[in-house]
Amino acid sequence: MISFLVFYNSLNIEYNKAQNFYNNLSLYINQNNSLLNNINNDVDLLGIYDIINDSEKFNNDLLLREDSKIFLITLGGDGTLFNSLSLIKKSLVKKKIKSNLNIFVFPINFGSKGFYCFYDKNYINNIDNFVNKILIDYNNSIYLKGFFMKLTIRDIEEYFVGDIVIKSKTNYKPVKLRYYINDSNIYIQELSDGLLVFSKFGTTGYFLALNGIFIDLDIDNLIGITFIAPHSIKYKPQIFKDKKIYIENLDNNELIIIKDGQILNNLIFNPKETIKIELDNSYFYLMGKNNIFDKWYKTFYI
């Protein structure tokens, strides 16, 4: 079973354009179902959702067979891509659908950068070319493999793709945090403007803005951490392979958690609490991968 699903960002693309794209996609799939027979006999259309306003509706609507392959199409930028994946992952966990469900993502770029959105926005006006292109990429395994990251606090789990930021509710106030890796009894503690934990996808976001380095995106299982503006010149960012990171709030104040650019308003990091962040055992396929270094150079350097 192939299940097509579309998420769009109403800040990047108008509702009418997104809806017209979905309607044309549905019509094309129904009229050309034989195109998909070489990869699967059954096709399902799961709907179109605004990532900003429709998360609750999506959670209520989602129905999947465990043998489904999700063909996720996003209309927006990297934030839309990351938040759509996180929402799907959390819904799958909530509904107890197996975590290794295959998710193939075809992101159409309507963002300001859209570094990971490998499909041009003009595709929304040519469904025939778009469907043929994504089938070629699927059949030829043209993808970048990505792993979900998991944050656990008070037995509450949140999933993310790019990065997590921990900081004060008051922007100008520094915070006192410390972290350690796996079961080590050695920890690193700093007074800083906050803490950033990132995946390989997060290395082109906030981490890059903090003078971070470019990391080859074909390297899997990476997790990195850095203090934001630490009040010490000795501290340097750290990058690990498949490690668990534990973060303790040594501050006297509640701290906020920002997941892939969105504040988790219902999840406060209280004093003396500990957060665990680790790689989840599930992954997705980011389709349409091109020359990553060339795109990095053209996007961020020129």
Phi, psi and omega per residue, in radians:
M1 nan 2.171 3.020
I2 -1.798 2.167 -3.124
S3 -1.975 1.936 3.097
F4 -1.434 2.357 -3.128
L5 -2.461 2.366 -3.124
V6 -2.122 2.246 2.957
F7 -2.038 2.424 3.065
Y8 -2.311 2.828 3.110
N9 -1.938 2.000 -3.070
S10 -1.169 -0.170 3.040
L11 -1.470 -0.313 -3.101
N12 -1.835 -0.524 -3.066
I13 -2.499 2.443 -3.119
E14 -1.180 2.605 -3.135
Y15 -0.964 -0.788 -3.081
N16 -1.069 -0.708 3.124
K17 -1.166 -0.752 3.132
A18 -1.127 -0.758 -3.129
Q19 -1.154 -0.699 3.105
N20 -1.087 -0.699 3.096
F21 -1.055 -0.820 -3.119
Y22 -1.128 -0.726 3.128
N23 -1.091 -0.760 3.130
N24 -1.170 -0.648 3.089
L25 -1.110 -0.793 3.138
S26 -1.065 -0.785 -3.131
L27 -1.102 -0.760 -3.112
Y28 -1.128 -0.762 -3.135
I29 -1.112 -0.728 3.137
N30 -1.158 -0.569 -3.115
Q31 -1.509 -0.324 -3.064
N32 -2.247 0.711 -3.069
N33 -1.025 -0.474 -3.106
S34 -1.125 -0.398 3.106
L35 -1.071 -0.498 -3.069
L36 -1.653 -0.038 -3.068
N37 -1.125 -0.467 -3.105
N38 -1.332 -0.193 3.081
I39 -2.054 -0.400 3.082
N40 -3.029 2.584 -3.077
N41 -1.485 -0.497 -3.037
D42 -1.885 2.404 3.128
V43 -2.232 2.400 3.128
D44 -2.263 2.589 3.090
L45 -2.008 2.018 -3.021
L46 -1.567 -0.181 3.098
G47 1.995 -3.140 3.121
I48 -2.221 2.393 -3.045
Y49 -2.415 2.506 3.020
D50 -1.458 2.108 -3.071
I51 -1.105 -0.393 -3.111
I52 -1.459 -0.711 -2.970
N53 -1.971 -0.228 -2.948
D54 -1.972 0.318 -3.064
S55 -1.098 -0.730 3.138
E56 -1.159 -0.721 3.115
K57 -1.085 -0.732 3.121
F58 -1.089 -0.782 3.132
N59 -1.020 -0.672 -3.135
N60 -1.292 -0.570 -3.037
D61 -1.437 -0.515 -2.908
L62 -1.040 2.095 3.035
L63 -2.333 2.153 -3.094
L64 -2.427 2.550 2.911
R65 -1.454 2.640 -3.076
E66 -1.236 -0.249 3.092
D67 -1.698 0.205 -3.108
S68 -1.257 2.619 2.897
K69 -1.952 2.140 3.118
I70 -1.528 2.133 2.960
F71 -1.736 1.669 -3.105
L72 -1.577 2.182 3.064
I73 -1.976 2.180 3.122
T74 -1.981 2.449 3.085
L75 -2.039 1.741 -3.078
G76 2.891 -2.575 3.099
G77 -1.973 -2.774 -3.124
D78 -1.123 -0.618 3.120
G79 -1.092 -0.749 3.082
T80 -1.076 -0.758 3.113
L81 -1.036 -0.910 -3.081
F82 -1.124 -0.795 -3.083
N83 -1.217 -0.549 3.067
S84 -1.141 -0.783 3.128
L85 -1.090 -0.768 3.140
S86 -1.092 -0.709 3.141
L87 -1.136 -0.745 3.107
I88 -1.096 -0.808 -3.130
K89 -1.034 -0.818 -3.122
K90 -1.122 -0.652 3.120
S91 -1.168 -0.678 3.112
L92 -1.112 -0.717 3.120
V93 -1.147 -0.782 -3.118
K94 -1.073 -0.668 -3.123
K95 -1.570 0.070 3.084
K96 1.031 0.682 3.020
I97 -1.600 2.415 -2.961
K98 -0.898 2.440 -2.988
S99 -1.311 -0.291 -3.121
N100 -1.678 0.405 3.037
L101 -0.997 2.379 -3.091
N102 -1.334 2.139 3.106
I103 -2.077 2.052 3.108
F104 -1.932 2.158 -3.002
V105 -1.927 2.270 3.128
F106 -2.104 1.520 -3.030
P107 -1.505 2.130 3.083
I108 -1.666 2.250 -2.933
N109 -1.457 1.918 2.978
F110 -2.118 0.237 -3.099
G111 -1.589 3.095 3.127
S112 -1.276 -0.620 3.071
K113 -2.010 -1.029 3.133
G114 1.010 0.844 -3.059
F115 -1.030 -0.644 -3.100
Y116 -1.720 0.116 3.127
C117 -1.677 1.692 -2.920
F118 -1.507 -0.043 -3.092
Y119 -1.957 2.286 -3.096
D120 -1.179 2.537 -3.077
K121 -1.148 -0.313 3.122
N122 -1.176 -0.256 3.110
Y123 -1.097 -0.420 -3.101
I124 -1.181 -0.287 3.125
N125 -1.679 -0.012 -3.142
N126 -2.475 1.430 -3.067
I127 -1.077 -0.669 -3.133
D128 -0.997 -0.897 3.134
N129 -1.111 -0.675 -3.100
F130 -1.148 -0.845 -3.122
V131 -1.110 -0.723 3.098
N132 -1.115 -0.663 3.130
K133 -1.154 -0.784 -3.099
I134 -1.217 -0.531 3.083
L135 -1.221 -0.652 3.067
I136 -1.102 -0.798 3.141
D137 -1.118 -0.675 3.131
Y138 -1.158 -0.830 -3.089
N139 -1.177 -0.480 -3.125
N140 -1.757 0.157 3.096
S141 0.919 0.829 3.101
I142 -1.589 1.586 -3.054
Y143 -2.650 2.893 2.995
L144 -2.019 2.114 -3.091
K145 -1.396 2.303 -3.130
G146 -2.193 2.604 3.137
F147 -1.990 2.487 3.019
F148 -1.329 2.596 3.031
M149 -1.917 2.583 -3.097
K150 -2.180 2.288 3.052
L151 -1.917 2.292 3.128
T152 -2.171 2.234 3.059
I153 -2.554 2.230 -3.125
R154 0.905 0.709 -3.132
D155 1.153 0.216 3.051
I156 -1.714 2.317 -3.128
E157 -1.950 2.335 3.017
E158 -2.200 2.558 -3.114
Y159 -2.051 2.524 3.120
F160 -2.559 2.947 -3.085
V161 -2.051 -0.744 -3.041
G162 -1.675 -1.198 -3.090
D163 -2.737 2.855 3.033
I164 -2.139 2.331 3.059
V165 -2.044 2.325 3.050
I166 -2.051 2.176 -3.081
K167 -2.704 3.049 3.119
S168 -1.264 2.673 3.016
K169 -1.136 -0.470 3.120
T170 -1.756 2.048 -2.980
N171 -0.979 -0.619 -3.029
Y172 -1.525 -0.017 -3.046
K173 -1.693 2.139 3.063
P174 -1.223 2.775 -3.102
V175 -2.238 2.714 -3.134
K176 -1.904 2.013 -3.101
L177 -2.340 2.753 2.974
R178 -2.504 2.733 3.116
Y179 -2.483 2.758 3.020
Y180 -2.496 2.866 -3.005
I181 -1.941 2.317 -3.115
N182 0.878 -2.250 -3.109
D183 -1.821 0.433 -3.126
S184 -1.149 2.563 3.052
N185 -1.704 0.170 3.063
I186 -1.825 2.219 -3.112
Y187 -2.197 2.816 3.084
I188 -2.026 2.248 -3.038
Q189 -2.262 2.346 -3.141
E190 -2.578 2.681 2.870
L191 -1.634 2.204 -3.026
S192 -2.712 -3.117 3.069
D193 -1.438 -0.081 3.121
G194 2.647 -2.971 -3.086
L195 -2.376 2.436 -3.135
L196 -2.121 2.180 3.019
V197 -2.006 2.297 -2.993
F198 -2.440 2.669 3.003
S199 -1.644 -3.051 3.095
K200 -1.128 -0.507 3.106
F201 -1.266 -0.470 3.122
G202 -1.327 -0.156 -3.108
T203 -1.260 -0.237 3.096
T204 -1.773 0.156 -3.125
G205 -1.952 -2.085 -3.094
Y206 -1.028 -0.699 -3.133
F207 -1.035 -0.709 3.117
L208 -1.129 -0.652 3.114
A209 -1.163 -0.385 3.100
L210 -1.606 0.443 -3.114
N211 1.130 0.577 3.083
G212 -1.280 3.026 -3.079
I213 -1.730 2.797 3.029
F214 -1.411 2.293 -3.136
I215 -2.056 2.348 3.125
D216 -1.037 2.090 -3.039
L217 -1.332 -0.088 3.042
D218 -1.454 -0.091 3.071
I219 -1.500 2.164 -3.068
D220 -1.683 2.919 2.984
N221 1.138 0.465 3.136
L222 -1.579 2.511 3.015
I223 -2.476 2.260 -3.083
G224 -2.155 2.809 -3.140
I225 -2.577 2.502 3.061
T226 -2.703 2.493 2.959
F227 -1.266 2.597 3.100
I228 -1.695 2.052 -3.108
A229 0.865 1.046 3.129
P230 -1.137 2.594 -3.133
H231 -1.518 0.784 -3.130
S232 -2.764 2.430 -3.139
I233 -1.512 -0.114 -3.067
K234 -1.471 -0.339 -3.026
Y235 -1.359 2.467 3.056
K236 -2.315 2.596 3.091
P237 -1.049 2.732 3.119
Q238 -2.276 2.485 3.115
I239 -2.255 2.285 -3.063
F240 -2.163 2.905 3.055
K241 -1.950 1.978 3.055
D242 0.900 0.997 3.098
K243 -2.034 2.740 2.996
K244 -1.648 2.373 3.132
I245 -2.013 2.258 3.103
Y246 -1.952 2.247 -3.083
I247 -2.107 2.254 -3.122
E248 -1.965 2.389 3.083
N249 -1.552 1.812 3.116
L250 -1.640 0.024 -3.120
D251 -1.369 2.869 3.094
N252 -1.593 0.060 -3.043
N253 -2.133 2.769 3.010
E254 -1.229 2.482 -3.139
L255 -2.049 2.709 3.123
I256 -1.736 2.717 3.107
I257 -2.082 2.232 -3.140
I258 -2.013 2.081 -3.083
K259 -1.876 2.000 3.135
D260 0.830 0.747 3.060
G261 1.550 -0.059 -3.131
Q262 -1.981 2.223 3.101
I263 -1.231 2.294 3.060
L264 -1.511 1.543 -3.031
N265 -1.116 -0.435 -3.098
N266 -1.645 0.142 -3.064
L267 -2.351 1.798 -3.127
I268 -1.798 2.426 3.089
F269 -1.624 1.771 -3.046
N270 -1.411 2.767 3.058
P271 -0.970 2.453 3.105
K272 1.226 0.096 3.065
E273 -1.510 2.846 3.123
T274 -2.192 2.403 3.056
I275 -1.926 2.426 3.009
K276 -1.940 2.305 3.096
I277 -2.197 2.316 -3.078
E278 -2.682 2.922 2.995
L279 -1.274 2.365 3.025
D280 -1.446 2.873 -3.106
N281 -1.586 0.348 3.137
S282 -2.158 2.792 -3.028
Y283 -2.571 3.079 3.109
F284 -2.502 2.935 3.136
Y285 -2.049 2.031 3.121
L286 -1.576 1.867 -2.942
M287 -1.477 2.783 3.072
G288 1.460 0.274 -3.091
K289 -0.877 2.341 3.034
N290 -2.059 -2.829 3.141
N291 -1.224 1.836 -3.014
I292 -1.128 -0.746 -3.103
F293 -1.148 -0.715 3.105
D294 -1.052 -0.728 -3.134
K295 -1.196 -0.684 3.089
W296 -1.041 -0.792 -3.125
Y297 -1.096 -0.810 -3.088
K298 -1.242 -0.538 -3.084
T299 -1.416 -0.757 -2.955
F300 -1.937 -0.309 -2.988
Y301 -1.840 -0.694 -3.094
I302 -1.298 nan nan
